[in-house]
Amino acid sequence: MEGMADVFRIIDRFTITGRGSVYTLKDAWGDNFHVGEMFYDLHGHRFCVKGIEMASRPLTGLRLEDLPLGIIMELIDGIDAEGNFLVRNPDALSFIFCSHPLYPDRVDDDYKSEYQAAGLKHPCALFSYENMEQGRLSLCGEAISGLAIYRGWMMKPELYRSFYRKLTEKGIILINTPEEYEKYHLLPGWYDDFKDCTPSSVWEDKGTLDSALELTKELEGSCIVKDYVKSRKHEWYEACFIRDISDRKSAAKVIETFIRRQGSDLVGGIVLRKFENLRTAGFHEVSGMPLSEEYRVFVFAGRVLIMDNYWRSSPNVYISEDEMKWIDSIARQIKGCFVTIDLARREDGTLIIMEIGDGQVSGLQQIAPEDFYRAFENAK
């Protein structure tokens, strides 16, 4: 299918002594690989085809086209592929945005500035989120194919899976698979990988008050209540912050309020996270919630793409060289190709991971759209 023949997802990689690096590629059958042909990762590193390493046919009787196909590559720049893709054209990156609910040929008002900034260098398509919720993919705008990044409203994992599948049928490959989206969109997916540098958390999967209260029995101190994706931090005292988790009556009131107000938007179940004393940066002018020194970091193919302060009330970025090295090490551990990391500074001065999310549905916060989309050009 047009577009897909130029984009290959790496599912495994290894080295054969004396022959070179082998990248096992998904759905590579049916395409022509030529010795001497050049491929690129998402940061523009070059890889030259040296040969093909076919897997042995297993006893289970898989068809030839279902066997993994390993391409032996020469690392022209001496660097292993960063991210999960090899592409024929490193500049062929498209974006897809939500259309206006009433006008399918216009971008959603909340993404207008992003759409304009992205369109300066990249093909951009629109789709109806509302139709997608009904199981129909309706595309407008430029005709796109190959590798694409979605920028729009959060989707529950089952909706993203359908969105991903329908786009794939049209030759459009989203940057994160449904499995990667779910892993980084939902706290239980990423928590174990980073539990030593994020607030201690427990969760349940029923989304009920009784089930959530069972979690409180082994907890102490102050906690935050949220679901697998979001809190109601702008309703800080009513539906987010629990001052003393051992005060069962007060805890139940906050949790019950959170569940009721989330309603059908509640994702997964209830999460209780240890409240961390953070370096304060004032209070939100509308909700009164405490603001802290926090940063949003976008990670693209294993590297920091761009970062900035989370809150407008505290515009300065105070990241030391050693802290930047730590952030880079976290970015290299991320298995998805486009992810956000939200960091905060404790009162003792150390950084902590507050949240990780899928980058496609994460807001820019203070980052200017022009700087954000320019960063993709600078990543190569």
C-alpha positions as CSV (number, residue, x, y, z in Angstrom):
1,M,0.0,0.0,0.0
2,E,1.3,3.5,-0.9
3,G,3.2,5.1,2.0
4,M,3.6,1.9,4.0
5,A,6.3,0.6,1.7
6,D,8.5,3.4,2.9
7,V,8.0,2.9,6.6
8,F,9.1,-0.2,8.6
9,R,8.7,-0.8,12.3
10,I,11.6,-2.4,14.0
11,I,10.4,-5.3,16.2
12,D,13.9,-6.7,17.1
13,R,17.5,-6.0,16.6
14,F,20.7,-8.0,17.1
15,T,24.3,-8.4,15.7
16,I,25.8,-11.2,13.7
17,T,29.5,-11.3,14.2
18,G,31.3,-10.6,11.0
19,R,28.1,-9.7,9.1
20,G,26.6,-6.7,10.7
21,S,23.5,-5.4,12.6
22,V,20.2,-7.1,11.8
23,Y,16.9,-5.3,12.1
24,T,13.8,-7.5,12.2
25,L,11.1,-5.5,10.4
26,K,7.3,-5.8,10.7
27,D,5.3,-6.5,7.5
28,A,8.4,-6.2,5.3
29,W,7.4,-9.0,2.9
30,G,6.3,-8.0,-0.5
31,D,8.7,-5.1,-0.6
32,N,11.9,-5.0,-2.5
33,F,15.1,-4.4,-0.6
34,H,18.2,-3.8,-2.6
35,V,21.8,-4.2,-1.5
36,G,23.2,-0.7,-1.2
37,E,19.9,0.9,-0.6
38,M,19.8,3.6,2.1
39,F,17.4,3.8,5.1
40,Y,17.2,6.3,7.9
41,D,16.0,6.3,11.5
42,L,13.9,9.2,12.8
43,H,17.0,11.2,13.7
44,G,18.4,10.9,10.2
45,H,21.1,8.3,10.9
46,R,21.9,6.3,7.8
47,F,21.7,2.5,7.3
48,C,22.8,0.7,4.2
49,V,21.3,-2.7,3.2
50,K,23.9,-5.4,3.1
51,G,21.7,-8.5,2.8
52,I,18.6,-10.4,4.2
53,E,18.6,-12.8,7.1
54,M,15.6,-15.0,6.9
55,A,14.2,-16.8,10.0
56,S,14.0,-20.6,9.8
57,R,10.5,-21.9,9.3
58,P,9.2,-23.1,12.7
59,L,7.4,-26.4,13.1
60,T,4.2,-24.6,13.8
61,G,3.8,-24.1,10.0
62,L,3.7,-20.3,9.7
63,R,3.4,-19.0,6.1
64,L,6.6,-17.6,4.6
65,E,5.2,-14.1,4.7
66,D,4.4,-14.4,8.4
67,L,8.0,-15.1,9.3
68,P,10.1,-12.2,10.5
69,L,12.4,-10.7,7.9
70,G,15.8,-9.5,9.1
71,I,17.6,-6.9,7.1
72,I,21.4,-6.8,7.6
73,M,22.5,-3.2,7.8
74,E,25.7,-1.3,7.8
75,L,25.6,1.5,10.3
76,I,26.9,4.3,8.1
77,D,27.0,6.8,10.9
78,G,28.2,4.2,13.5
79,I,25.0,4.6,15.6
80,D,22.3,2.0,16.3
81,A,18.8,3.0,15.1
82,E,17.1,5.3,17.6
83,G,13.4,4.8,17.9
84,N,11.3,2.1,16.4
85,F,11.3,2.9,12.7
86,L,13.5,2.7,9.6
87,V,12.2,4.9,6.8
88,R,13.2,5.5,3.2
89,N,12.6,9.3,3.5
90,P,13.6,10.9,6.8
91,D,11.6,14.1,5.9
92,A,8.3,12.3,5.3
93,L,6.4,12.9,8.5
94,S,2.8,13.9,8.5
95,F,0.3,15.1,11.2
96,I,-3.3,14.4,11.7
97,F,-5.6,16.7,13.7
98,C,-9.2,16.7,14.9
99,S,-11.6,18.6,12.7
100,H,-14.1,21.1,14.0
101,P,-17.2,19.3,15.2
102,L,-19.5,21.3,12.9
103,Y,-17.1,22.0,10.0
104,P,-15.3,18.9,8.8
105,D,-12.9,20.8,6.5
106,R,-11.7,23.1,9.4
107,V,-9.4,22.2,12.3
108,D,-10.7,22.1,15.8
109,D,-10.4,25.6,17.2
110,D,-8.2,24.4,20.1
111,Y,-5.6,23.1,17.6
112,K,-5.7,25.9,15.1
113,S,-2.3,27.4,16.0
114,E,-0.7,23.9,16.0
115,Y,-2.3,23.1,12.6
116,Q,-0.9,26.3,11.1
117,A,2.6,25.7,12.5
118,A,2.7,22.1,11.5
119,G,1.5,22.9,8.0
120,L,4.5,25.1,7.2
121,K,6.7,22.0,6.9
122,H,4.5,18.9,7.0
123,P,1.4,17.5,5.2
124,C,-1.6,17.8,7.6
125,A,-4.9,15.9,7.5
126,L,-8.1,16.3,9.5
127,F,-10.5,13.7,10.8
128,S,-13.8,13.8,12.6
129,Y,-13.3,12.7,16.2
130,E,-17.1,12.4,16.6
131,N,-17.4,10.1,13.6
132,M,-14.5,8.0,14.9
133,E,-16.4,7.5,18.2
134,Q,-19.2,6.0,16.0
135,G,-16.7,3.7,14.3
136,R,-16.2,5.7,11.1
137,L,-13.0,7.3,9.9
138,S,-13.7,10.5,8.0
139,L,-10.6,12.2,6.6
140,C,-10.3,15.7,5.2
141,G,-7.5,18.1,4.3
142,E,-4.3,16.9,2.6
143,A,-4.0,13.4,1.5
144,I,-1.3,11.8,3.7
145,S,0.4,8.4,3.8
146,G,3.3,6.8,5.7
147,L,4.4,7.8,9.1
148,A,2.1,10.2,11.0
149,I,1.6,11.8,14.4
150,Y,-1.8,12.4,15.8
151,R,-2.4,15.7,17.7
152,G,-5.7,15.9,19.3
153,W,-8.0,14.9,22.2
154,M,-7.3,11.9,24.4
155,M,-8.8,8.6,23.3
156,K,-9.6,5.6,25.5
157,P,-7.3,2.7,24.4
158,E,-10.1,0.9,22.6
159,L,-10.9,3.9,20.5
160,Y,-7.2,4.5,19.7
161,R,-6.9,0.9,18.6
162,S,-9.7,1.3,16.1
163,F,-8.3,4.6,14.9
164,Y,-4.9,3.0,14.4
165,R,-6.3,0.1,12.5
166,K,-8.5,2.2,10.2
167,L,-5.6,4.5,9.4
168,T,-3.3,1.6,8.7
169,E,-5.8,0.3,6.2
170,K,-5.4,3.6,4.3
171,G,-1.6,3.4,4.4
172,I,-1.1,5.8,7.4
173,I,1.1,4.5,10.2
174,L,0.7,6.3,13.6
175,I,4.0,6.9,15.5
176,N,2.8,4.8,18.5
177,T,1.2,1.4,18.3
178,P,-2.0,0.7,20.3
179,E,0.2,-1.2,22.8
180,E,2.6,1.7,23.2
181,Y,-0.3,4.2,23.5
182,E,-1.9,2.2,26.3
183,K,1.4,1.6,28.1
184,Y,2.2,5.3,28.3
185,H,-1.3,6.7,28.4
186,L,-2.3,4.7,31.5
187,L,-0.3,4.8,34.7
188,P,-0.2,1.1,35.4
189,G,1.5,0.6,32.0
190,W,4.6,2.7,32.8
191,Y,4.7,2.7,36.6
192,D,6.9,-0.4,37.2
193,D,9.6,0.9,34.8
194,F,10.0,4.1,36.8
195,K,8.7,3.4,40.3
196,D,12.0,4.4,41.9
197,C,11.6,8.0,40.6
198,T,7.9,8.6,40.8
199,P,5.5,8.9,43.7
200,S,4.5,5.6,45.3
201,S,1.2,4.5,43.8
202,V,-1.5,1.8,44.2
203,W,-4.6,1.2,42.0
204,E,-7.6,-0.9,41.4
205,D,-9.6,-1.7,38.2
206,K,-13.2,-1.5,39.2
207,G,-13.6,2.3,39.6
208,T,-15.8,2.0,42.7
209,L,-15.6,3.7,46.1
210,D,-15.5,0.4,48.0
211,S,-12.7,-1.0,45.9
212,A,-10.8,2.3,46.2
213,L,-11.2,2.3,50.0
214,E,-9.7,-1.2,50.2
215,L,-6.5,0.4,48.8
216,T,-6.3,2.9,51.7
217,K,-5.8,0.2,54.4
218,E,-2.0,0.0,54.0
219,L,-1.5,3.7,53.2
220,E,-0.6,6.7,55.4
221,G,-0.1,10.4,55.1
222,S,-1.4,12.6,52.3
223,C,-2.4,11.2,48.9
224,I,-3.7,12.3,45.5
225,V,-6.7,10.5,43.9
226,K,-6.9,10.1,40.1
227,D,-7.9,7.5,37.5
228,Y,-5.4,5.8,35.2
229,V,-5.0,8.9,33.1
230,K,-6.1,12.1,34.8
231,S,-6.8,13.8,38.1
232,R,-9.2,16.6,38.9
233,K,-6.4,18.8,40.1
234,H,-8.3,22.0,39.5
235,E,-10.8,20.8,42.0
236,W,-8.0,20.3,44.5
237,Y,-9.7,20.1,47.8
238,E,-13.0,18.6,46.7
239,A,-11.9,15.8,44.3
240,C,-8.1,15.4,44.3
241,F,-6.1,16.0,47.5
242,I,-6.6,13.7,50.6
243,R,-4.9,15.3,53.5
244,D,-4.8,12.2,55.7
245,I,-5.6,8.9,54.0
246,S,-6.2,7.2,57.4
247,D,-9.2,9.5,58.0
248,R,-11.5,7.1,56.2
249,K,-14.5,9.5,56.2
250,S,-12.6,12.4,54.6
251,A,-10.9,10.1,52.2
252,A,-14.2,8.5,51.1
253,K,-15.7,11.9,50.5
254,V,-12.9,13.0,48.2
255,I,-12.7,9.7,46.3
256,E,-16.5,9.6,45.9
257,T,-16.6,13.2,44.6
258,F,-13.8,12.3,42.1
259,I,-15.6,9.2,40.8
260,R,-19.0,11.0,40.5
261,R,-17.5,14.0,38.7
262,Q,-15.4,11.8,36.3
263,G,-18.5,9.9,35.4
264,S,-18.2,8.1,32.0
265,D,-14.8,9.8,31.5
266,L,-13.2,7.7,34.2
267,V,-10.5,5.5,32.6
268,G,-9.4,2.2,34.1
269,G,-9.8,2.5,37.8
270,I,-8.8,4.5,40.8
271,V,-5.2,5.4,41.6
272,L,-3.9,6.6,44.9
273,R,-0.6,8.3,44.8
274,K,1.6,9.5,47.7
275,F,1.5,13.3,47.9
276,E,5.0,14.8,47.5
277,N,6.1,18.1,49.0
278,L,7.2,20.1,46.0
279,R,8.9,23.4,45.6
280,T,6.0,25.8,45.3
281,A,5.5,28.4,42.6
282,G,2.3,30.0,43.9
283,F,-1.4,29.1,43.5
284,H,-3.6,28.8,40.5
285,E,-5.6,32.0,40.1
286,V,-8.9,30.3,39.4
287,S,-8.9,26.9,41.2
288,G,-6.6,27.8,44.1
289,M,-4.6,24.6,43.6
290,P,-0.9,24.8,44.6
291,L,1.5,25.3,41.7
292,S,4.9,23.7,41.8
293,E,8.2,23.9,39.8
294,E,7.2,21.5,37.0
295,Y,8.4,20.8,33.5
296,R,6.9,19.1,30.5
297,V,9.3,17.1,28.3
298,F,8.5,15.7,24.9
299,V,10.5,12.6,23.9
300,F,10.8,11.7,20.3
301,A,12.5,8.4,19.3
302,G,14.5,8.1,22.5
303,R,15.6,11.7,22.7
304,V,14.4,14.9,24.3
305,L,12.6,16.8,21.6
306,I,11.7,19.9,23.5
307,M,10.8,20.9,27.1
308,D,9.6,23.9,29.0
309,N,8.0,25.0,32.3
310,Y,4.6,23.6,32.9
311,W,3.0,26.6,34.5
312,R,2.8,30.1,33.1
313,S,3.3,31.7,36.6
314,S,6.8,30.3,36.7
315,P,8.4,30.8,33.2
316,N,12.0,30.0,34.0
317,V,13.7,26.6,33.5
318,Y,16.2,25.6,36.1
319,I,17.7,22.4,34.9
320,S,21.3,21.6,35.7
321,E,23.7,19.8,33.4
322,D,23.6,16.7,35.7
323,E,19.8,16.8,35.7
324,M,19.7,17.0,32.0
325,K,21.8,13.9,31.8
326,W,19.3,12.1,34.1
327,I,16.4,13.3,31.9
328,D,18.2,12.0,28.8
329,S,18.7,8.6,30.5
330,I,14.9,8.5,31.2
331,A,14.2,9.3,27.6
332,R,16.3,6.5,26.4
333,Q,14.3,4.0,28.5
334,I,11.0,5.0,26.8
335,K,10.0,2.3,24.4
336,G,7.4,4.4,22.5
337,C,8.5,6.8,19.8
338,F,6.5,9.9,21.0
339,V,5.9,10.3,24.8
340,T,5.7,13.1,27.4
341,I,7.4,13.1,30.8
342,D,6.1,15.6,33.4
343,L,8.8,16.4,36.0
344,A,8.5,18.3,39.3
345,R,11.0,19.4,41.9
346,R,10.7,18.3,45.5
347,E,11.4,20.7,48.3
348,D,14.8,19.1,48.8
349,G,15.7,20.1,45.2
350,T,15.6,16.7,43.5
351,L,13.5,16.0,40.4
352,I,10.7,13.4,40.3
353,I,8.5,12.0,37.5
354,M,5.0,13.1,38.1
355,E,3.3,11.7,35.0
356,I,4.2,10.0,31.7
357,G,1.8,10.2,28.8
358,D,1.4,9.5,25.1
359,G,2.8,12.6,23.3
360,Q,0.1,12.6,20.7
361,V,-2.6,13.6,23.2
362,S,-0.4,15.8,25.5
363,G,-0.8,19.6,25.5
364,L,2.0,21.9,24.7
365,Q,1.6,23.9,27.9
366,Q,3.9,26.9,27.5
367,I,5.7,25.6,24.4
368,A,5.0,27.8,21.3
369,P,3.6,25.8,18.4
370,E,6.2,27.2,16.1
371,D,9.0,26.0,18.4
372,F,7.4,22.6,18.8
373,Y,7.1,21.8,15.1
374,R,10.5,23.3,14.4
375,A,11.9,20.8,16.9
376,F,11.0,17.9,14.6
377,E,13.2,19.5,11.9
378,N,16.1,20.0,14.3
379,A,15.8,16.4,15.5
380,K,17.5,15.2,12.3
